[in-house]
Amino acid sequence: MEGFRRMQDGAQVHLLEHVRSMMAGRADVEVVVGSDSHNRGRHTIYATTVVLRFARNGAQVLYRKERQVRSEDRWTRLWGEVERSLEVARTLSSEGHIPVSRIDMDLNSDPQYGSHRLHAAAVGYVRAHGYEARTKPELLIASWAANILCV
C-alpha cells in the first residue's frame, strides 16, 4: 500500500513492511486504523492513519493524505472516511497478515450530532468485515490523529 508517511518526520514508508518490522518480536503492539476529512476550499482532504500503540511506551502514527473534489454531502464525505479505513484495515489483515485491533470512526452515537445518521450503518458495515468499530464519545486515537493531519 503506497503513499504512507510517518507522522514524526514525514518520511515515506511502505506500510506493510514498516508495520511488520515494528511488530517483529513484540507482543505489545496494538494496530488501530482511522480516518477523518475536512472540506478546504474546492477540495475535501482525507487523512487515513494507522496507529501502532506500544503498551506503556507511546505510539507511532503512519498516515496517508488524499485530496479529492469537494464533497458537499456530509453522508458521502463521512462514508468516504469509513471506506478508506476499511480498505487499509483489510490490506493490513489480508495481505500483511497483521492483526488490526479496531477501526476508529469519527462518528457520534448521540442523535444530536449530524454524523449520527450514518452511525448504525457504518458500525454494522465495519463489524460485518470482522473488525471492532469504535465511535464517539469514546477516545479515538486513530481518528484524532487523522483530524490533526487534515489541516
N, CA, C and O of each residue as an XYZ file, in Angstrom:
604
protein
N       0.857     -1.169      0.000
C       0.000      0.000      0.000
C       0.901      1.229      0.000
O       1.783      1.363      0.849
N       0.677      2.107     -0.939
C       1.567      3.239     -1.178
C       1.049      4.538     -0.557
O      -0.126      4.659     -0.210
N       1.955      5.494     -0.432
C       1.590      6.842     -0.024
C       1.582      7.102      1.472
O       1.136      8.165      1.903
N       2.060      6.166      2.273
C       2.055      6.365      3.727
C       3.355      6.998      4.191
O       4.424      6.774      3.623
N       3.229      7.798      5.244
C       4.369      8.500      5.841
C       4.308      8.352      7.359
O       3.260      8.052      7.931
N       5.458      8.569      7.994
C       5.500      8.621      9.459
C       5.158     10.035      9.892
O       5.671     11.005      9.334
N       4.296     10.149     10.881
C       3.905     11.464     11.367
C       5.088     12.193     12.005
O       5.185     13.415     11.895
N       5.975     11.474     12.659
C       7.066     12.101     13.408
C       8.024     12.886     12.526
O       8.567     13.903     12.957
N       8.243     12.423     11.281
C       9.215     13.118     10.436
C       8.789     13.240      8.974
O       9.525     13.803      8.164
N       7.627     12.728      8.630
C       7.138     12.827      7.255
C       7.799     11.868      6.282
O       7.515     11.904      5.085
N       8.681     11.007      6.786
C       9.382     10.056      5.908
C       8.390      9.055      5.317
O       7.501      8.558      6.008
N       8.561      8.774      4.033
C       7.698      7.822      3.354
C       8.034      6.405      3.821
O       9.201      6.068      4.017
N       7.003      5.584      3.997
C       7.200      4.190      4.406
C       6.337      3.281      3.544
O       5.277      3.679      3.061
N       6.803      2.068      3.363
C       5.960      1.045      2.746
C       5.166      0.445      3.905
O       5.740     -0.178      4.799
N       3.867      0.629      3.890
C       3.039      0.334      5.056
C       3.227     -1.080      5.595
O       3.546     -1.246      6.773
N       3.042     -2.086      4.776
C       3.096     -3.458      5.277
C       4.475     -3.808      5.827
O       4.591     -4.402      6.899
N       5.503     -3.442      5.097
C       6.862     -3.745      5.566
C       7.172     -3.022      6.872
O       7.756     -3.599      7.789
N       6.778     -1.762      6.945
C       7.072     -0.981      8.141
C       6.346     -1.543      9.367
O       6.955     -1.717     10.423
N       5.065     -1.823      9.230
C       4.300     -2.342     10.367
C       4.849     -3.703     10.785
O       5.001     -3.968     11.977
N       5.143     -4.558      9.824
C       5.725     -5.869     10.161
C       7.030     -5.707     10.939
O       7.256     -6.402     11.930
N       7.885     -4.790     10.489
C       9.168     -4.620     11.175
C       8.984     -4.052     12.580
O       9.726     -4.419     13.490
N       8.010     -3.164     12.771
C       7.759     -2.597     14.090
C       7.163     -3.631     15.047
O       7.329     -3.529     16.262
N       6.475     -4.619     14.495
C       5.842     -5.644     15.325
C       6.730     -6.866     15.548
O       6.429     -7.702     16.399
N       7.797     -6.973     14.806
C       8.664     -8.159     14.878
C       9.159     -8.397     16.300
O       9.809     -7.543     16.903
N       8.841     -9.555     16.809
C       9.303     -9.943     18.137
C       8.618     -9.227     19.281
O       9.064     -9.331     20.423
N       7.556     -8.509     19.006
C       6.855     -7.761     20.062
C       5.404     -8.229     20.137
O       4.723     -8.347     19.118
N       4.956     -8.488     21.329
C       3.557     -8.880     21.530
C       2.728     -7.716     22.066
O       1.522     -7.851     22.268
N       3.378     -6.569     22.297
C       2.696     -5.453     22.954
C       2.243     -4.358     21.998
O       1.980     -3.238     22.435
N       2.146     -4.658     20.683
C       1.768     -3.648     19.706
C       0.311     -3.842     19.303
O      -0.096     -4.924     18.880
N      -0.459     -2.776     19.444
C      -1.859     -2.761     19.025
C      -1.955     -1.900     17.769
O      -1.416     -0.794     17.732
N      -2.640     -2.403     16.738
C      -2.796     -1.671     15.482
C      -4.223     -1.137     15.403
O      -5.192     -1.893     15.472
N      -4.330      0.187     15.258
C      -5.624      0.860     15.182
C      -5.652      1.698     13.910
O      -4.686      2.399     13.608
N      -6.750      1.632     13.162
C      -6.902      2.358     11.903
C      -8.012      3.384     12.058
O      -8.995      3.137     12.756
N      -7.862      4.534     11.413
C      -8.910      5.555     11.445
C      -8.736      6.549     10.320
O      -7.688      6.598      9.676
N      -9.770      7.343     10.085
C      -9.741      8.376      9.053
C     -10.512      9.591      9.521
O     -11.324      9.520     10.444
N     -10.241     10.706      8.866
C     -11.017     11.924      9.066
C     -10.946     12.707      7.763
O     -10.118     12.422      6.898
N     -11.820     13.692      7.632
C     -11.823     14.523      6.432
C     -12.271     15.926      6.787
O     -13.002     16.148      7.753
N     -11.806     16.871      5.972
C     -12.205     18.267      6.119
C     -12.372     18.857      4.731
O     -11.595     18.557      3.825
N     -13.379     19.690      4.566
C     -13.518     20.438      3.328
C     -12.677     21.700      3.437
O     -12.791     22.456      4.402
N     -11.834     21.916      2.440
C     -10.963     23.087      2.370
C     -11.067     23.652      0.959
O     -10.628     23.024     -0.005
N     -11.645     24.831      0.846
C     -11.800     25.435     -0.477
C     -12.620     24.535     -1.384
O     -13.738     24.144     -1.050
N     -12.045     24.211     -2.542
C     -12.764     23.371     -3.515
C     -12.444     21.881     -3.364
O     -12.781     21.080     -4.236
N     -11.795     21.514     -2.258
C     -11.371     20.127     -2.085
C     -11.814     19.548     -0.738
O     -12.088     20.269      0.221
N     -11.870     18.249     -0.714
C     -12.015     17.504      0.535
C     -10.684     16.811      0.777
O     -10.176     16.091     -0.083
N     -10.130     17.037      1.956
C      -8.868     16.413      2.343
C      -9.202     15.232      3.250
O      -9.858     15.396      4.279
N      -8.747     14.044      2.862
C      -8.901     12.839      3.682
C      -7.540     12.468      4.256
O      -6.531     12.508      3.553
N      -7.517     12.115      5.507
C      -6.317     11.558      6.139
C      -6.711     10.212      6.736
O      -7.700     10.100      7.461
N      -5.927      9.207      6.421
C      -6.139      7.868      6.971
C      -4.899      7.511      7.777
O      -3.773      7.674      7.306
N      -5.112      7.023      8.990
C      -3.994      6.726      9.873
C      -3.956      5.261     10.292
O      -4.979      4.581     10.381
N      -2.751      4.814     10.540
C      -2.505      3.534     11.185
C      -1.683      3.882     12.412
O      -0.564      4.382     12.298
N      -2.239      3.616     13.585
C      -1.548      3.924     14.834
C      -1.036      2.622     15.435
O      -1.790      1.674     15.655
N       0.258      2.604     15.692
C       0.882      1.461     16.363
C       1.059      1.863     17.819
O       1.925      2.674     18.149
N       0.231      1.289     18.686
C       0.298      1.606     20.119
C       1.151      0.560     20.821
O       0.900     -0.641     20.724
N       2.159      1.044     21.526
C       3.060      0.169     22.269
C       2.665      0.221     23.734
O       2.600      1.299     24.325
N       2.403     -0.931     24.317
C       1.969     -0.985     25.718
C       2.953     -0.235     26.604
O       4.149     -0.522     26.604
N       2.438      0.725     27.355
C       3.217      1.520     28.310
C       4.393      2.260     27.682
O       5.332      2.634     28.385
N       4.353      2.478     26.350
C       5.509      3.119     25.738
C       5.153      3.955     24.517
O       5.960      4.029     23.591
N       3.988      4.586     24.471
C       3.663      5.508     23.391
C       3.096      4.865     22.149
O       2.579      3.748     22.177
N       3.209      5.607     21.046
C       2.620      5.166     19.789
C       3.385      5.766     18.615
O       4.112      6.749     18.760
N       3.204      5.159     17.464
C       3.726      5.707     16.218
C       2.554      5.831     15.253
O       1.745      4.913     15.120
N       2.471      6.979     14.580
C       1.376      7.231     13.652
C       1.910      7.221     12.229
O       2.869      7.920     11.901
N       1.272      6.417     11.394
C       1.542      6.384      9.957
C       0.299      6.949      9.280
O      -0.817      6.721      9.746
N       0.481      7.680      8.190
C      -0.682      8.315      7.578
C      -0.540      8.443      6.066
O       0.554      8.405      5.502
N      -1.696      8.597      5.447
C      -1.783      8.901      4.017
C      -2.830      9.996      3.859
O      -3.911      9.916      4.442
N      -2.509     11.019      3.071
C      -3.450     12.095      2.804
C      -3.862     12.059      1.341
O      -3.070     11.753      0.450
N      -5.142     12.385      1.127
C      -5.674     12.447     -0.235
C      -6.472     13.725     -0.394
O      -7.122     14.189      0.543
N      -6.416     14.282     -1.579
C      -7.215     15.471     -1.895
C      -8.160     15.105     -3.024
O      -7.735     14.663     -4.091
N      -9.446     15.294     -2.773
C     -10.488     14.971     -3.749
C     -11.297     16.228     -4.055
O     -11.182     17.238     -3.361
N     -12.112     16.153     -5.099
C     -13.052     17.234     -5.373
C     -13.965     17.359     -4.160
O     -14.388     16.352     -3.593
N     -14.264     18.572     -3.768
C     -15.041     18.843     -2.559
C     -16.358     18.058     -2.552
O     -17.099     18.040     -3.535
N     -16.616     17.426     -1.435
C     -17.863     16.700     -1.222
C     -18.782     17.569     -0.368
O     -18.513     17.806      0.810
N     -19.855     18.034     -0.968
C     -20.799     18.892     -0.244
C     -21.767     18.084      0.623
O     -22.374     18.613      1.554
N     -21.898     16.818      0.306
C     -22.826     15.942      1.020
C     -22.108     15.279      2.199
O     -21.144     14.538      2.004
N     -22.574     15.546      3.411
C     -21.927     15.010      4.608
C     -21.882     13.487      4.595
O     -20.848     12.898      4.912
N     -22.980     12.848      4.234
C     -23.034     11.381      4.217
C     -21.924     10.830      3.317
O     -21.188      9.930      3.720
N     -21.805     11.363      2.115
C     -20.796     10.880      1.166
C     -19.385     11.089      1.711
O     -18.543     10.196      1.619
N     -19.130     12.260      2.276
C     -17.793     12.560      2.813
C     -17.451     11.620      3.967
O     -16.358     11.055      4.001
N     -18.382     11.446      4.919
C     -18.118     10.582      6.073
C     -18.018      9.111      5.663
O     -17.206      8.363      6.207
N     -18.845      8.706      4.704
C     -18.756      7.319      4.238
C     -17.408      7.092      3.555
O     -16.871      5.986      3.607
N     -16.857      8.118      2.920
C     -15.518      8.030      2.335
C     -14.471      7.735      3.395
O     -13.511      7.008      3.140
N     -14.653      8.294      4.579
C     -13.743      8.000      5.693
C     -13.830      6.527      6.071
O     -12.809      5.864      6.253
N     -15.049      6.023      6.186
C     -15.267      4.620      6.562
C     -14.619      3.695      5.528
O     -13.922      2.746      5.886
N     -14.853      3.976      4.260
C     -14.306      3.143      3.192
C     -12.776      3.146      3.202
O     -12.153      2.099      3.026
N     -12.173      4.309      3.405
C     -10.714      4.399      3.426
C     -10.131      3.605      4.597
O      -9.146      2.884      4.440
N     -10.745      3.746      5.765
C     -10.274      2.998      6.933
C     -10.393      1.496      6.709
O      -9.475      0.736      7.017
N     -11.517      1.085      6.178
C     -11.743     -0.338      5.948
C     -10.766     -0.889      4.905
O     -10.269     -2.006      5.053
N     -10.493     -0.123      3.866
C      -9.537     -0.559      2.845
C      -8.152     -0.804      3.464
O      -7.509     -1.813      3.175
N      -7.706      0.111      4.302
C      -6.392     -0.036      4.931
C      -6.392     -1.220      5.903
O      -5.450     -2.012      5.917
N      -7.440     -1.340      6.707
C      -7.528     -2.464      7.656
C      -7.521     -3.805      6.925
O      -6.853     -4.749      7.349
N      -8.262     -3.880      5.835
C      -8.316     -5.136      5.073
C      -6.966     -5.454      4.436
O      -6.570     -6.618      4.379
N      -6.259     -4.435      3.959
C      -4.930     -4.661      3.388
C      -3.970     -5.159      4.465
O      -3.221     -6.110      4.241
N      -3.991     -4.521      5.623
C      -3.135     -4.963      6.721
C      -3.442     -6.412      7.091
O      -2.530     -7.221      7.262
N      -4.712     -6.730      7.212
C      -5.122     -8.072      7.641
C      -4.891     -9.138      6.580
O      -4.255    -10.158      6.847
N      -5.404     -8.903      5.379
C      -5.366     -9.967      4.371
C      -4.017    -10.077      3.673
O      -3.497    -11.182      3.521
N      -3.444     -8.972      3.250
C      -2.166     -9.029      2.554
C      -0.984     -9.117      3.527
O      -0.017     -9.839      3.286
N      -1.083     -8.377      4.616
C       0.042     -8.318      5.541
C      -0.022     -9.299      6.687
O       0.959     -9.475      7.408
N      -1.190     -9.956      6.870
C      -1.392    -10.871      7.994
C      -1.080    -10.173      9.317
O      -0.495    -10.756     10.230
N      -1.488     -8.909      9.387
C      -1.268     -8.069     10.561
C      -2.608     -7.893     11.261
O      -3.557     -7.406     10.646
N      -2.712     -8.274     12.520
C      -3.993     -8.135     13.219
C      -4.320     -6.664     13.509
O      -3.504     -5.930     14.066
N      -5.516     -6.260     13.125
C      -5.996     -4.907     13.383
C      -6.921     -4.968     14.593
O      -7.917     -5.691     14.580
N      -6.595     -4.212     15.633
C      -7.385     -4.234     16.867
C      -8.769     -3.637     16.675
O      -9.765     -4.168     17.166
N      -8.816     -2.503     15.939
C     -10.114     -1.853     15.749
C      -9.992     -0.763     14.699
O      -8.896     -0.388     14.281
N     -11.151     -0.266     14.287
C     -11.243      0.886     13.407
C     -11.951      1.979     14.184
O     -13.083      1.804     14.634
N     -11.276      3.108     14.337
C     -11.859      4.287     14.981
C     -12.550      5.128     13.915
O     -11.960      5.446     12.883
N     -13.806      5.484     14.175
C     -14.550      6.290     13.206
C     -15.016      7.586     13.854
O     -15.506      7.594     14.983
N     -14.857      8.664     13.127
C     -15.227      9.990     13.612
C     -16.730     10.199     13.440
O     -17.172     11.126     12.761
N     -17.494      9.325     14.063
C     -18.959      9.364     14.035
C     -19.447      9.372     15.468
O     -18.785      8.854     16.368
N     -20.624      9.972     15.674
C     -21.122     10.097     17.034
C     -22.395      9.288     17.215
O     -23.291      9.322     16.372
N     -22.466      8.570     18.310
C     -23.661      7.783     18.614
C     -24.800      8.646     19.153
O     -25.936      8.180     19.243
N     -24.514      9.886     19.508
C     -25.507     10.810     20.054
C     -26.331     11.423     18.928
O     -25.771     12.035     18.019
N     -27.673     11.265     18.976
C     -28.542     11.766     17.899
C     -28.485     13.283     17.673
O     -28.963     13.762     16.645
N     -27.918     14.035     18.597
C     -27.869     15.485     18.396
C     -26.797     15.899     17.378
O     -26.766     17.057     16.963
N     -25.922     14.974     16.969
C     -24.867     15.278     16.011
C     -25.217     14.716     14.629
O     -25.811     13.644     14.516
N     -24.843     15.447     13.595
C     -25.170     15.071     12.220
C     -24.604     13.730     11.799
O     -25.222     13.026     11.001
N     -23.440     13.363     12.316
C     -22.825     12.094     11.921
C     -23.597     10.893     12.453
O     -23.352      9.757     12.044
N     -24.528     11.149     13.362
C     -25.343     10.058     13.917
C     -26.144      9.348     12.830
O     -26.431      8.157     12.951
N     -26.508     10.072     11.766
C     -27.349      9.490     10.716
C     -26.717      8.274     10.041
O     -27.440      7.402      9.559
N     -25.397      8.195      9.996
C     -24.799      7.012      9.392
C     -24.087      6.124     10.400
O     -23.412      5.170     10.015
N     -24.227      6.418     11.665
C     -23.546      5.665     12.727
C     -23.857      4.171     12.663
O     -22.937      3.355     12.592
N     -25.127      3.805     12.686
C     -25.504      2.387     12.711
C     -25.036      1.661     11.452
O     -24.539      0.538     11.533
N     -25.190      2.293     10.297
C     -24.771      1.659      9.042
C     -23.262      1.446      9.014
O     -22.791      0.383      8.611
N     -22.505      2.453      9.439
C     -21.043      2.361      9.406
C     -20.533      1.316     10.391
O     -19.665      0.512     10.049
N     -21.064      1.320     11.607
C     -20.642      0.340     12.615
C     -20.980     -1.073     12.126
O     -20.156     -1.981     12.237
N     -22.167     -1.257     11.596
C     -22.559     -2.568     11.074
C     -21.676     -3.026      9.925
O     -21.306     -4.197      9.846
N     -21.342     -2.106      9.041
C     -20.501     -2.410      7.886
C     -19.105     -2.848      8.331
O     -18.577     -3.844      7.836
N     -18.518     -2.112      9.256
C     -17.180     -2.445      9.752
C     -17.209     -3.782     10.490
O     -16.320     -4.613     10.302
N     -18.214     -3.992     11.319
C     -18.327     -5.266     12.054
C     -18.555     -6.436     11.111
O     -18.055     -7.535     11.351
N     -19.312     -6.207     10.032
C     -19.576     -7.270      9.058
C     -18.287     -7.736      8.383
O     -18.207     -8.866      7.901
N     -17.293     -6.874      8.351
C     -15.995     -7.240      7.786
C     -15.050     -7.808      8.850
O     -13.890     -8.098      8.560
N     -15.543     -7.963     10.066
C     -14.771     -8.637     11.103
C     -13.924     -7.746     11.992
O     -13.040     -8.237     12.694
N     -14.179     -6.444     11.973
C     -13.391     -5.524     12.789
C     -14.239     -4.908     13.894
O     -15.446     -4.717     13.745
N     -13.580     -4.604     15.002
C     -14.249     -3.858     16.067
C     -14.333     -2.413     15.612
O     -13.378     -1.874     15.052
N     -15.473     -1.788     15.854
C     -15.671     -0.382     15.493
C     -15.824      0.439     16.762
O     -16.551      0.057     17.679
N     -15.134      1.568     16.805
C     -15.301      2.497     17.925
C     -15.679      3.856     17.371
O     -15.182      4.287     16.331
N     -16.571      4.521     18.090
C     -17.048      5.837     17.683
C     -17.095      6.758     18.893
O     -16.882      6.330     20.028
N     -17.375      8.020     18.632
C     -17.524      8.988     19.717
C     -18.727      8.598     20.563
O     -19.694      8.070     20.012
N     -18.719      8.821     21.822
C     -17.830      9.674     22.592
C     -16.587      8.967     23.139
O     -15.888      9.537     23.977
N     -16.289      7.739     22.690
C     -15.082      7.058     23.173
C     -13.827      7.789     22.691
O     -13.883      8.569     21.741
N     -12.711      7.534     23.343
C     -11.434      8.081     22.933
C     -10.991      7.360     21.668
O     -10.871      6.135     21.653
N     -10.750      8.114     20.624
C     -10.446      7.545     19.318
C      -9.080      8.036     18.834
O      -8.995      9.050     18.140
N      -8.035      7.335     19.191
C      -6.679      7.790     18.896
C      -6.418      7.909     17.400
O      -5.765      8.858     16.968
N      -6.910      6.974     16.604
C      -6.605      6.993     15.168
C      -7.344      8.116     14.442
O      -6.754      8.782     13.592
N      -8.617      8.339     14.758
C      -9.321      9.433     14.083
C      -8.881     10.788     14.644
O      -8.953     11.793     13.937
N      -8.430     10.832     15.896
C      -7.871     12.069     16.459
C      -6.617     12.466     15.672
O      -6.460     13.625     15.287
N      -5.733     11.502     15.439
C      -4.514     11.777     14.674
C      -4.861     12.190     13.250
O      -4.244     13.105     12.706
N      -5.839     11.528     12.639
C      -6.253     11.889     11.277
C      -6.800     13.302     11.233
O      -6.558     14.026     10.267
N      -7.529     13.708     12.255
C      -8.075     15.058     12.317
C      -6.947     16.096     12.290
O      -7.041     17.100     11.584
N      -5.905     15.855     13.044
C      -4.768     16.773     13.081
C      -4.103     16.861     11.694
O      -3.665     17.933     11.275
N      -4.037     15.744     11.005
C      -3.351     15.686      9.726
C      -4.161     16.257      8.558
O      -3.602     16.511      7.491
N      -5.446     16.459      8.743
C      -6.292     17.017      7.683
C      -6.039     18.492      7.440
O      -6.427     19.028      6.402
N      -5.403     19.140      8.369
C      -5.215     20.592      8.272
C      -4.249     20.941      7.165
O      -3.969     22.118      6.938
